[in-house]
Structures are given as C-alpha cells and as structure tokens.
Amino acid sequence: MLYFSRHAPSAYSRFVLENSSREDKHECPFARSSIQLTVLLCELLHVGEPCSETAQDFSPMFFGQDQSFHELFCVSIQLLNKTWKEMRATQEDFDKVTQVVREQLARTLALKPSSLELFRTKVNALTYGEVLRLRQTERLHQEGTLAPPILELREKLKPELMGLIRQQRLLRLCEGTLFRKISSRRRQDKLWFCCLSPNHKVLQYGDVEEGVGPPTPESLPEQLPVANIRALLTGKDCPHVREKGSGKQNKDVCELAFSVSYDHGEEEAYLNFVAPSKREFHLWTDGLSALLGSPMGSEQTRLDLEQLLTMETKLRLLELENVPIPEQPPPVPPPPTNFNFCYDCSIAEP
C-alpha cells in the first residue's frame, strides 16, 4: 500500500477519491482489498513455496525490473477497483469480486506477457463481462454443446422447432386478445377484441364492454380476410403512432404498436393495434408474420427457439452420457474391390 501511494500517486489519489465519493455500501475497502490481493498474488505466483528443479513455467515480465511484485500489486489493485465498479459491488460482494479478479489475473498470467505494460493492457481488456462470456463458453464446451456434431444436430432440429413455434403463435392468435383503443384523450377505457378464425383465413374483431369476458368469434361483427392483408407495420411506421406525435406516453405506445395494411376496395386501409404487454406484442407480430409467410424475428422467438433446442438436444443425448463426442466423424472406409458378394438363393446347400 505504501509503495502504491509513493510510486503511483495519481492512481492512488484517484482510488481514494473515487471511493470516498461513493455510498458507504458501495465503497471498495482499500486496506482489506490490499491484504486479500497480496494473499491472492502469492498464491498465483507460488510465493513461499520451495522451488522445483524441473519446473518449466517462467514469466519473463518479472525479470524486467527490481520491484516486480510491488509493480504487479499496483496494477492489480487498480484492476480490483475497476472490476468493483463494473460489478456495482457492495461490501457483501467482496468475495465475489476477489474471485473475478483472481480469474482475470490467472488468465492473463497464463498468456506469459513479456512486459508489465503488456500485462496491464491485457488484464484491463479482460473486463467482467468478458469473464462471464468466457465462463459461459467454457461451460458449453464442457457440456459438449459446441462440438461440431452437436451444432449440426441443432441445425437439423431448427426447422421442426420453428414449425412448432409457428403453430403456437397461430393458436395464440386464435385465442384472441383484448386491446385498448388509443384516442386523442388521455383516458383509455374502450376495449376491442381481435382473434384469428380456426381455419386461419379471417381476422375477426369488434368492440367489447369493460369488465365483460372475451366474446365468442361468432359474435364479432367485423372481419378482415387474411388474403387482403398487404403488410405488417410496427413501431414508428404505424399510422396511429405517426398521428400522435412525440412525448413519453407516445414512446411507450410506440414500443407496443403494430398495424396491418389491407385492401379496402381500391384504397389501402389499416387495422391498428396497441399490445397490452411486450410479450403479447411479440406473439401477435410473430403470428401475423407467419400468416403472411414472413420470418418470425422477435426476441421472444429467439428465446423460445434456444430453450427448445437446448431441451431437445439434451433429450437426444441422454443415452450418450459420459460418452465422449468426437470433433470429427469417423472416416468412411474405402469401397470394396468388387461388389460380387450377393447371395445366390438358387444354389441348394449340400
């Protein structure tokens, strides 16, 4: 700590001032961090352990200066403060932060940087987010999820599972949803109901009263043939969003708004929606896209597909537990010299 304050006064002052301006629970404890960091560096560098005569593990950066351990501490304490901020840590998260810092230091030391400056550059580039990403990738490798045969299996399963998601979206449209009417007044008490017919050929809709349950499709007065729909519009492209102008309320509406343009005689008309939630927005836009033959590109579809792929892949691999999956398929044996190995049934056995 004394070496850090004397040889890196600007970094030391920044460390102290940053933490003195934070809330008490978010303050990074300098003394406790320094003690724990010293113990951590001694463990990583095997300080205090007897030398091994057969060891081949050398780090050239420690031979570039006299006070290499102290200089490494100066870099590491600044790294700990940086990681503390990235994790938005509190005093209760002290052990979690030190675990992340240990991983950052160990991964960087394993690269054998040739100088302390190179070490500083590499360890600062290894942010908390990058550590999480590396952990996730390594976990998937350990599970075999990223093996080429598994990736190939996932690609083969995608069309079938996308068809399953498409079927679920269309069934959700058939169930129907209550939408609120957006008017020029702030009050939004009028409701209307829209659903897809069981044969997927007509959108049926009409006004409903507040507090009344969803109506039956037969009681809805308005119908829009799916064949007449031209396109699906979302967000700022919707006419009912453009008409309302800007503002915070309009921004919230914009994220949930979608419209379908359709042929009304010789003119183009619009059926405008404002979904009650983000999930309903994704379900309806996916379902309408499926009706129009367009790809379903919502975030909900991506999450559903990933979940189904993970579950289906694990089910397919249950019988291969603890069996190593090769990176490459086994080689195909060469063809035989001739194909004259057909059994002749006309020859009677002796």
C-alpha positions as CSV (number, residue, x, y, z in Angstrom):
1,M,0.0,0.0,0.0
2,L,2.9,2.4,0.8
3,Y,4.7,1.5,-2.4
4,F,1.4,2.2,-4.4
5,S,0.9,5.6,-2.7
6,R,4.5,6.7,-3.3
7,H,5.2,5.3,-6.8
8,A,1.7,5.8,-8.4
9,P,0.4,8.9,-6.5
10,S,-2.1,9.9,-9.2
11,A,-3.7,6.4,-9.4
12,Y,-3.6,6.2,-5.5
13,S,-5.4,9.6,-5.2
14,R,-8.0,8.6,-7.8
15,F,-8.6,5.3,-5.9
16,V,-9.2,7.1,-2.6
17,L,-11.2,9.9,-4.0
18,E,-13.5,7.6,-6.1
19,N,-14.3,5.5,-3.1
20,S,-14.8,8.4,-0.7
21,S,-17.4,9.9,-3.0
22,R,-19.4,6.6,-3.2
23,E,-22.2,5.5,-0.9
24,D,-20.9,3.6,2.1
25,K,-22.2,0.2,1.0
26,H,-20.6,0.7,-2.5
27,E,-17.2,1.8,-1.2
28,C,-14.3,-0.5,-2.1
29,P,-12.3,-1.1,1.1
30,F,-8.7,-0.2,0.3
31,A,-6.9,-1.9,3.3
32,R,-9.0,-5.1,3.1
33,S,-8.6,-5.3,-0.6
34,S,-4.8,-4.8,-0.4
35,I,-4.4,-7.6,2.1
36,Q,-6.6,-10.0,0.2
37,L,-4.9,-9.1,-3.1
38,T,-1.4,-9.7,-1.6
39,V,-2.5,-13.2,-0.5
40,L,-4.0,-13.8,-3.9
41,L,-0.8,-12.8,-5.8
42,C,1.3,-15.0,-3.5
43,E,-1.0,-18.0,-4.3
44,L,-0.9,-17.4,-8.1
45,L,2.9,-16.9,-8.2
46,H,3.6,-19.6,-5.6
47,V,5.5,-17.2,-3.4
48,G,6.8,-19.0,-0.3
49,E,6.8,-22.4,-1.9
50,P,10.0,-24.4,-2.4
51,C,11.4,-24.1,-5.9
52,S,11.0,-27.1,-8.3
53,E,14.1,-28.2,-10.1
54,T,12.1,-29.5,-13.1
55,A,9.7,-26.6,-13.5
56,Q,9.5,-25.0,-16.9
57,D,7.0,-22.3,-16.1
58,F,8.7,-18.9,-16.3
59,S,7.2,-15.4,-16.7
60,P,9.7,-13.1,-18.5
61,M,8.0,-9.9,-17.3
62,F,9.3,-10.5,-13.7
63,F,12.9,-10.1,-14.9
64,G,12.4,-6.6,-16.4
65,Q,12.6,-4.7,-13.1
66,D,13.7,-4.9,-9.5
67,Q,10.3,-4.4,-7.7
68,S,8.2,-6.6,-9.9
69,F,5.9,-7.9,-7.2
70,H,5.2,-4.4,-6.0
71,E,4.6,-3.1,-9.5
72,L,2.2,-6.1,-10.2
73,F,0.3,-5.2,-7.0
74,C,-0.1,-1.6,-8.2
75,V,-1.7,-2.9,-11.5
76,S,-3.8,-5.4,-9.7
77,I,-5.2,-3.0,-7.1
78,Q,-6.4,-0.7,-9.9
79,L,-7.9,-3.7,-11.6
80,L,-9.7,-4.6,-8.5
81,N,-11.2,-1.1,-8.2
82,K,-12.2,-1.2,-11.9
83,T,-13.9,-4.6,-11.5
84,W,-15.6,-3.4,-8.4
85,K,-17.2,-0.6,-10.4
86,E,-18.2,-2.9,-13.3
87,M,-19.9,-5.3,-10.9
88,R,-21.6,-2.5,-9.0
89,A,-20.5,-4.3,-5.9
90,T,-21.3,-3.7,-2.3
91,Q,-19.4,-4.8,0.9
92,E,-21.3,-8.1,0.8
93,D,-19.9,-8.9,-2.7
94,F,-16.3,-8.6,-1.6
95,D,-15.6,-12.4,-2.0
96,K,-17.3,-12.4,-5.5
97,V,-15.2,-9.6,-6.7
98,T,-11.9,-11.2,-5.5
99,Q,-12.9,-14.4,-7.3
100,V,-13.4,-12.5,-10.5
101,V,-10.1,-10.6,-10.0
102,R,-8.3,-13.9,-9.4
103,E,-9.6,-15.3,-12.6
104,Q,-8.6,-12.1,-14.5
105,L,-5.1,-12.3,-13.1
106,A,-4.7,-16.1,-13.7
107,R,-6.0,-15.9,-17.3
108,T,-3.6,-13.0,-18.1
109,L,-0.6,-14.6,-16.4
110,A,-1.2,-17.8,-18.4
111,L,-0.6,-15.7,-21.6
112,K,3.0,-15.1,-20.4
113,P,3.1,-11.4,-21.3
114,S,6.7,-10.2,-22.0
115,S,6.4,-6.9,-20.0
116,L,4.4,-5.4,-17.3
117,E,2.9,-2.8,-19.7
118,L,1.7,-5.7,-21.9
119,F,0.2,-7.4,-18.8
120,R,-1.5,-4.1,-17.8
121,T,-3.1,-3.8,-21.3
122,K,-4.3,-7.4,-21.4
123,V,-5.7,-7.6,-17.9
124,N,-7.6,-4.3,-18.3
125,A,-9.1,-5.6,-21.6
126,L,-10.4,-8.7,-19.7
127,T,-13.5,-7.0,-18.3
128,Y,-16.1,-8.5,-16.0
129,G,-18.4,-9.0,-19.0
130,E,-15.7,-10.8,-20.9
131,V,-15.0,-13.1,-17.9
132,L,-18.7,-14.0,-17.9
133,R,-18.6,-14.7,-21.6
134,L,-15.5,-16.9,-21.3
135,R,-17.1,-18.8,-18.4
136,Q,-20.3,-19.5,-20.5
137,T,-18.2,-20.6,-23.5
138,E,-16.1,-23.0,-21.4
139,R,-19.2,-24.4,-19.7
140,L,-20.8,-25.1,-23.1
141,H,-17.5,-26.8,-24.3
142,Q,-17.5,-29.0,-21.2
143,E,-21.1,-30.0,-21.9
144,G,-20.2,-30.7,-25.5
145,T,-22.8,-28.2,-26.7
146,L,-20.3,-26.5,-29.0
147,A,-19.0,-29.7,-30.5
148,P,-19.4,-29.8,-34.3
149,P,-21.8,-32.9,-34.2
150,I,-24.0,-31.1,-31.6
151,L,-24.1,-27.9,-33.7
152,E,-25.0,-30.0,-36.7
153,L,-27.8,-31.7,-34.8
154,R,-29.1,-28.3,-33.6
155,E,-29.2,-27.0,-37.2
156,K,-31.2,-30.1,-38.2
157,L,-33.7,-29.6,-35.4
158,K,-34.3,-25.9,-36.1
159,P,-36.9,-26.2,-38.9
160,E,-39.0,-28.6,-36.9
161,L,-38.9,-26.5,-33.8
162,M,-39.6,-23.3,-35.7
163,G,-42.7,-25.0,-37.1
164,L,-43.7,-25.8,-33.5
165,I,-43.2,-22.1,-32.5
166,R,-45.2,-21.0,-35.6
167,Q,-48.1,-23.4,-34.6
168,Q,-48.1,-22.0,-31.1
169,R,-48.2,-18.4,-32.3
170,L,-51.2,-19.1,-34.6
171,L,-53.0,-20.9,-31.8
172,R,-52.4,-17.8,-29.6
173,L,-54.0,-15.6,-32.3
174,C,-57.0,-18.0,-32.5
175,E,-57.5,-17.5,-28.7
176,G,-57.6,-13.7,-29.3
177,T,-56.6,-10.7,-27.2
178,L,-58.3,-7.7,-25.7
179,F,-56.7,-4.4,-26.9
180,R,-57.3,-0.9,-25.7
181,K,-58.3,1.8,-28.1
182,I,-55.9,4.8,-28.2
183,S,-57.7,8.1,-28.6
184,S,-56.7,11.7,-28.5
185,R,-57.9,11.9,-24.9
186,R,-55.7,10.5,-22.1
187,R,-58.4,8.3,-20.9
188,Q,-58.3,4.8,-22.5
189,D,-61.3,3.0,-21.3
190,K,-62.6,1.5,-24.6
191,L,-61.7,-2.1,-25.4
192,W,-61.9,-4.2,-28.6
193,F,-61.2,-7.9,-29.2
194,C,-59.5,-9.5,-32.1
195,C,-58.8,-13.1,-32.9
196,L,-58.0,-15.4,-35.8
197,S,-60.5,-17.8,-37.2
198,P,-59.8,-21.5,-36.6
199,N,-59.1,-22.0,-40.4
200,H,-56.6,-19.1,-40.3
201,K,-58.3,-17.3,-43.1
202,V,-60.1,-14.4,-41.3
203,L,-59.3,-11.9,-38.6
204,Q,-62.4,-11.3,-36.6
205,Y,-62.7,-8.2,-34.3
206,G,-65.2,-5.8,-32.6
207,D,-65.8,-3.6,-29.6
208,V,-66.4,-5.0,-26.2
209,E,-67.5,-3.5,-22.8
210,E,-65.2,-3.0,-19.8
211,G,-65.4,-5.9,-17.4
212,V,-67.1,-8.3,-19.9
213,G,-65.3,-11.6,-20.7
214,P,-63.8,-12.3,-24.2
215,P,-66.6,-12.6,-26.8
216,T,-67.1,-15.6,-29.0
217,P,-65.7,-15.3,-32.5
218,E,-69.2,-15.7,-34.0
219,S,-70.4,-12.5,-32.1
220,L,-67.7,-10.3,-33.5
221,P,-69.2,-8.0,-36.2
222,E,-66.0,-7.1,-38.3
223,Q,-64.0,-9.5,-40.4
224,L,-60.7,-9.0,-42.3
225,P,-59.7,-11.7,-44.8
226,V,-56.0,-12.7,-44.4
227,A,-55.8,-12.8,-48.2
228,N,-56.4,-9.0,-48.3
229,I,-53.5,-8.1,-45.9
230,R,-50.7,-6.4,-47.6
231,A,-48.1,-5.9,-44.9
232,L,-47.3,-5.8,-41.2
233,L,-46.1,-2.5,-39.7
234,T,-44.5,-1.9,-36.3
235,G,-43.4,1.0,-34.2
236,K,-43.0,4.4,-35.8
237,D,-44.2,3.0,-39.2
238,C,-47.7,2.6,-37.8
239,P,-50.1,5.4,-38.8
240,H,-51.7,5.7,-35.3
241,V,-48.2,6.3,-33.9
242,R,-47.3,9.0,-36.5
243,E,-50.5,10.9,-35.8
244,K,-49.9,11.1,-32.1
245,G,-46.6,13.0,-32.4
246,S,-43.8,12.8,-29.8
247,G,-43.8,12.5,-26.0
248,K,-43.1,10.0,-23.3
249,Q,-46.6,8.5,-23.5
250,N,-46.2,8.1,-27.3
251,K,-42.8,6.4,-26.8
252,D,-44.4,3.8,-24.6
253,V,-47.2,3.3,-27.2
254,C,-44.6,3.1,-30.0
255,E,-42.9,0.1,-28.5
256,L,-46.2,-1.9,-28.3
257,A,-47.8,-0.6,-31.6
258,F,-48.3,-2.6,-34.7
259,S,-50.7,-2.4,-37.7
260,V,-51.8,-4.4,-40.7
261,S,-52.4,-2.7,-44.0
262,Y,-55.0,-4.3,-46.2
263,D,-57.0,-3.7,-49.4
264,H,-60.3,-1.9,-48.8
265,G,-61.8,-1.6,-52.2
266,E,-59.4,0.3,-54.3
267,E,-57.8,2.0,-51.3
268,E,-55.4,0.9,-48.6
269,A,-56.7,0.8,-45.0
270,Y,-55.1,0.0,-41.7
271,L,-56.1,-2.1,-38.7
272,N,-54.2,-0.6,-35.7
273,F,-53.2,-2.4,-32.5
274,V,-51.5,-1.4,-29.2
275,A,-50.5,-4.6,-27.4
276,P,-51.2,-4.8,-23.6
277,S,-47.6,-6.1,-23.0
278,K,-44.3,-6.7,-24.7
279,R,-44.9,-10.4,-24.7
280,E,-48.3,-10.0,-26.5
281,F,-46.6,-7.7,-29.0
282,H,-44.1,-10.4,-29.8
283,L,-46.8,-13.1,-30.0
284,W,-49.0,-11.1,-32.3
285,T,-46.3,-9.8,-34.6
286,D,-44.9,-13.3,-34.9
287,G,-48.3,-14.8,-35.6
288,L,-49.1,-12.2,-38.3
289,S,-45.7,-12.6,-39.8
290,A,-46.3,-16.4,-40.0
291,L,-49.7,-15.8,-41.7
292,L,-48.0,-13.6,-44.3
293,G,-45.2,-16.1,-44.9
294,S,-42.5,-13.8,-43.4
295,P,-39.9,-15.0,-40.9
296,M,-40.6,-14.6,-37.2
297,G,-37.8,-12.4,-36.0
298,S,-38.9,-11.3,-32.5
299,E,-36.7,-11.7,-29.4
300,Q,-39.3,-14.0,-27.9
301,T,-39.0,-16.4,-30.8
302,R,-35.2,-16.4,-30.4
303,L,-35.5,-17.2,-26.7
304,D,-38.2,-19.9,-27.3
305,L,-36.1,-21.5,-30.1
306,E,-33.0,-21.6,-27.9
307,Q,-34.9,-23.1,-25.0
308,L,-36.5,-25.8,-27.2
309,L,-33.1,-26.5,-28.9
310,T,-31.4,-27.0,-25.5
311,M,-34.2,-29.3,-24.2
312,E,-34.4,-31.4,-27.4
313,T,-30.6,-31.7,-27.7
314,K,-30.3,-32.9,-24.1
315,L,-33.1,-35.4,-24.7
316,R,-31.4,-36.8,-27.8
317,L,-28.1,-37.1,-25.9
318,L,-29.4,-38.8,-22.8
319,E,-28.1,-42.2,-23.9
320,L,-24.7,-40.7,-24.6
321,E,-24.0,-39.6,-21.1
322,N,-20.3,-39.8,-20.2
323,V,-19.5,-40.9,-23.8
324,P,-17.0,-38.5,-25.5
325,I,-18.3,-37.0,-28.7
326,P,-15.6,-36.8,-31.3
327,E,-14.9,-33.5,-33.0
328,Q,-14.8,-35.1,-36.5
329,P,-16.9,-38.0,-37.7
330,P,-15.1,-41.4,-38.2
331,P,-13.6,-41.9,-41.6
332,V,-15.7,-43.7,-44.2
333,P,-14.0,-46.9,-45.2
334,P,-12.9,-47.3,-48.9
335,P,-15.3,-49.2,-51.2
336,P,-14.6,-52.9,-51.7
337,T,-12.6,-54.1,-54.7
338,N,-15.7,-55.6,-56.2
339,F,-19.4,-55.9,-55.4
340,N,-19.8,-59.6,-56.2
341,F,-21.0,-60.6,-52.8
342,C,-24.7,-61.2,-53.5
343,Y,-26.0,-64.5,-52.1
344,D,-27.4,-66.7,-54.8
345,C,-30.6,-68.3,-53.4
346,S,-30.9,-70.7,-56.4
347,I,-27.9,-72.7,-55.2
348,A,-29.0,-75.5,-52.9
349,E,-26.9,-76.1,-49.9
350,P,-25.3,-79.6,-49.7
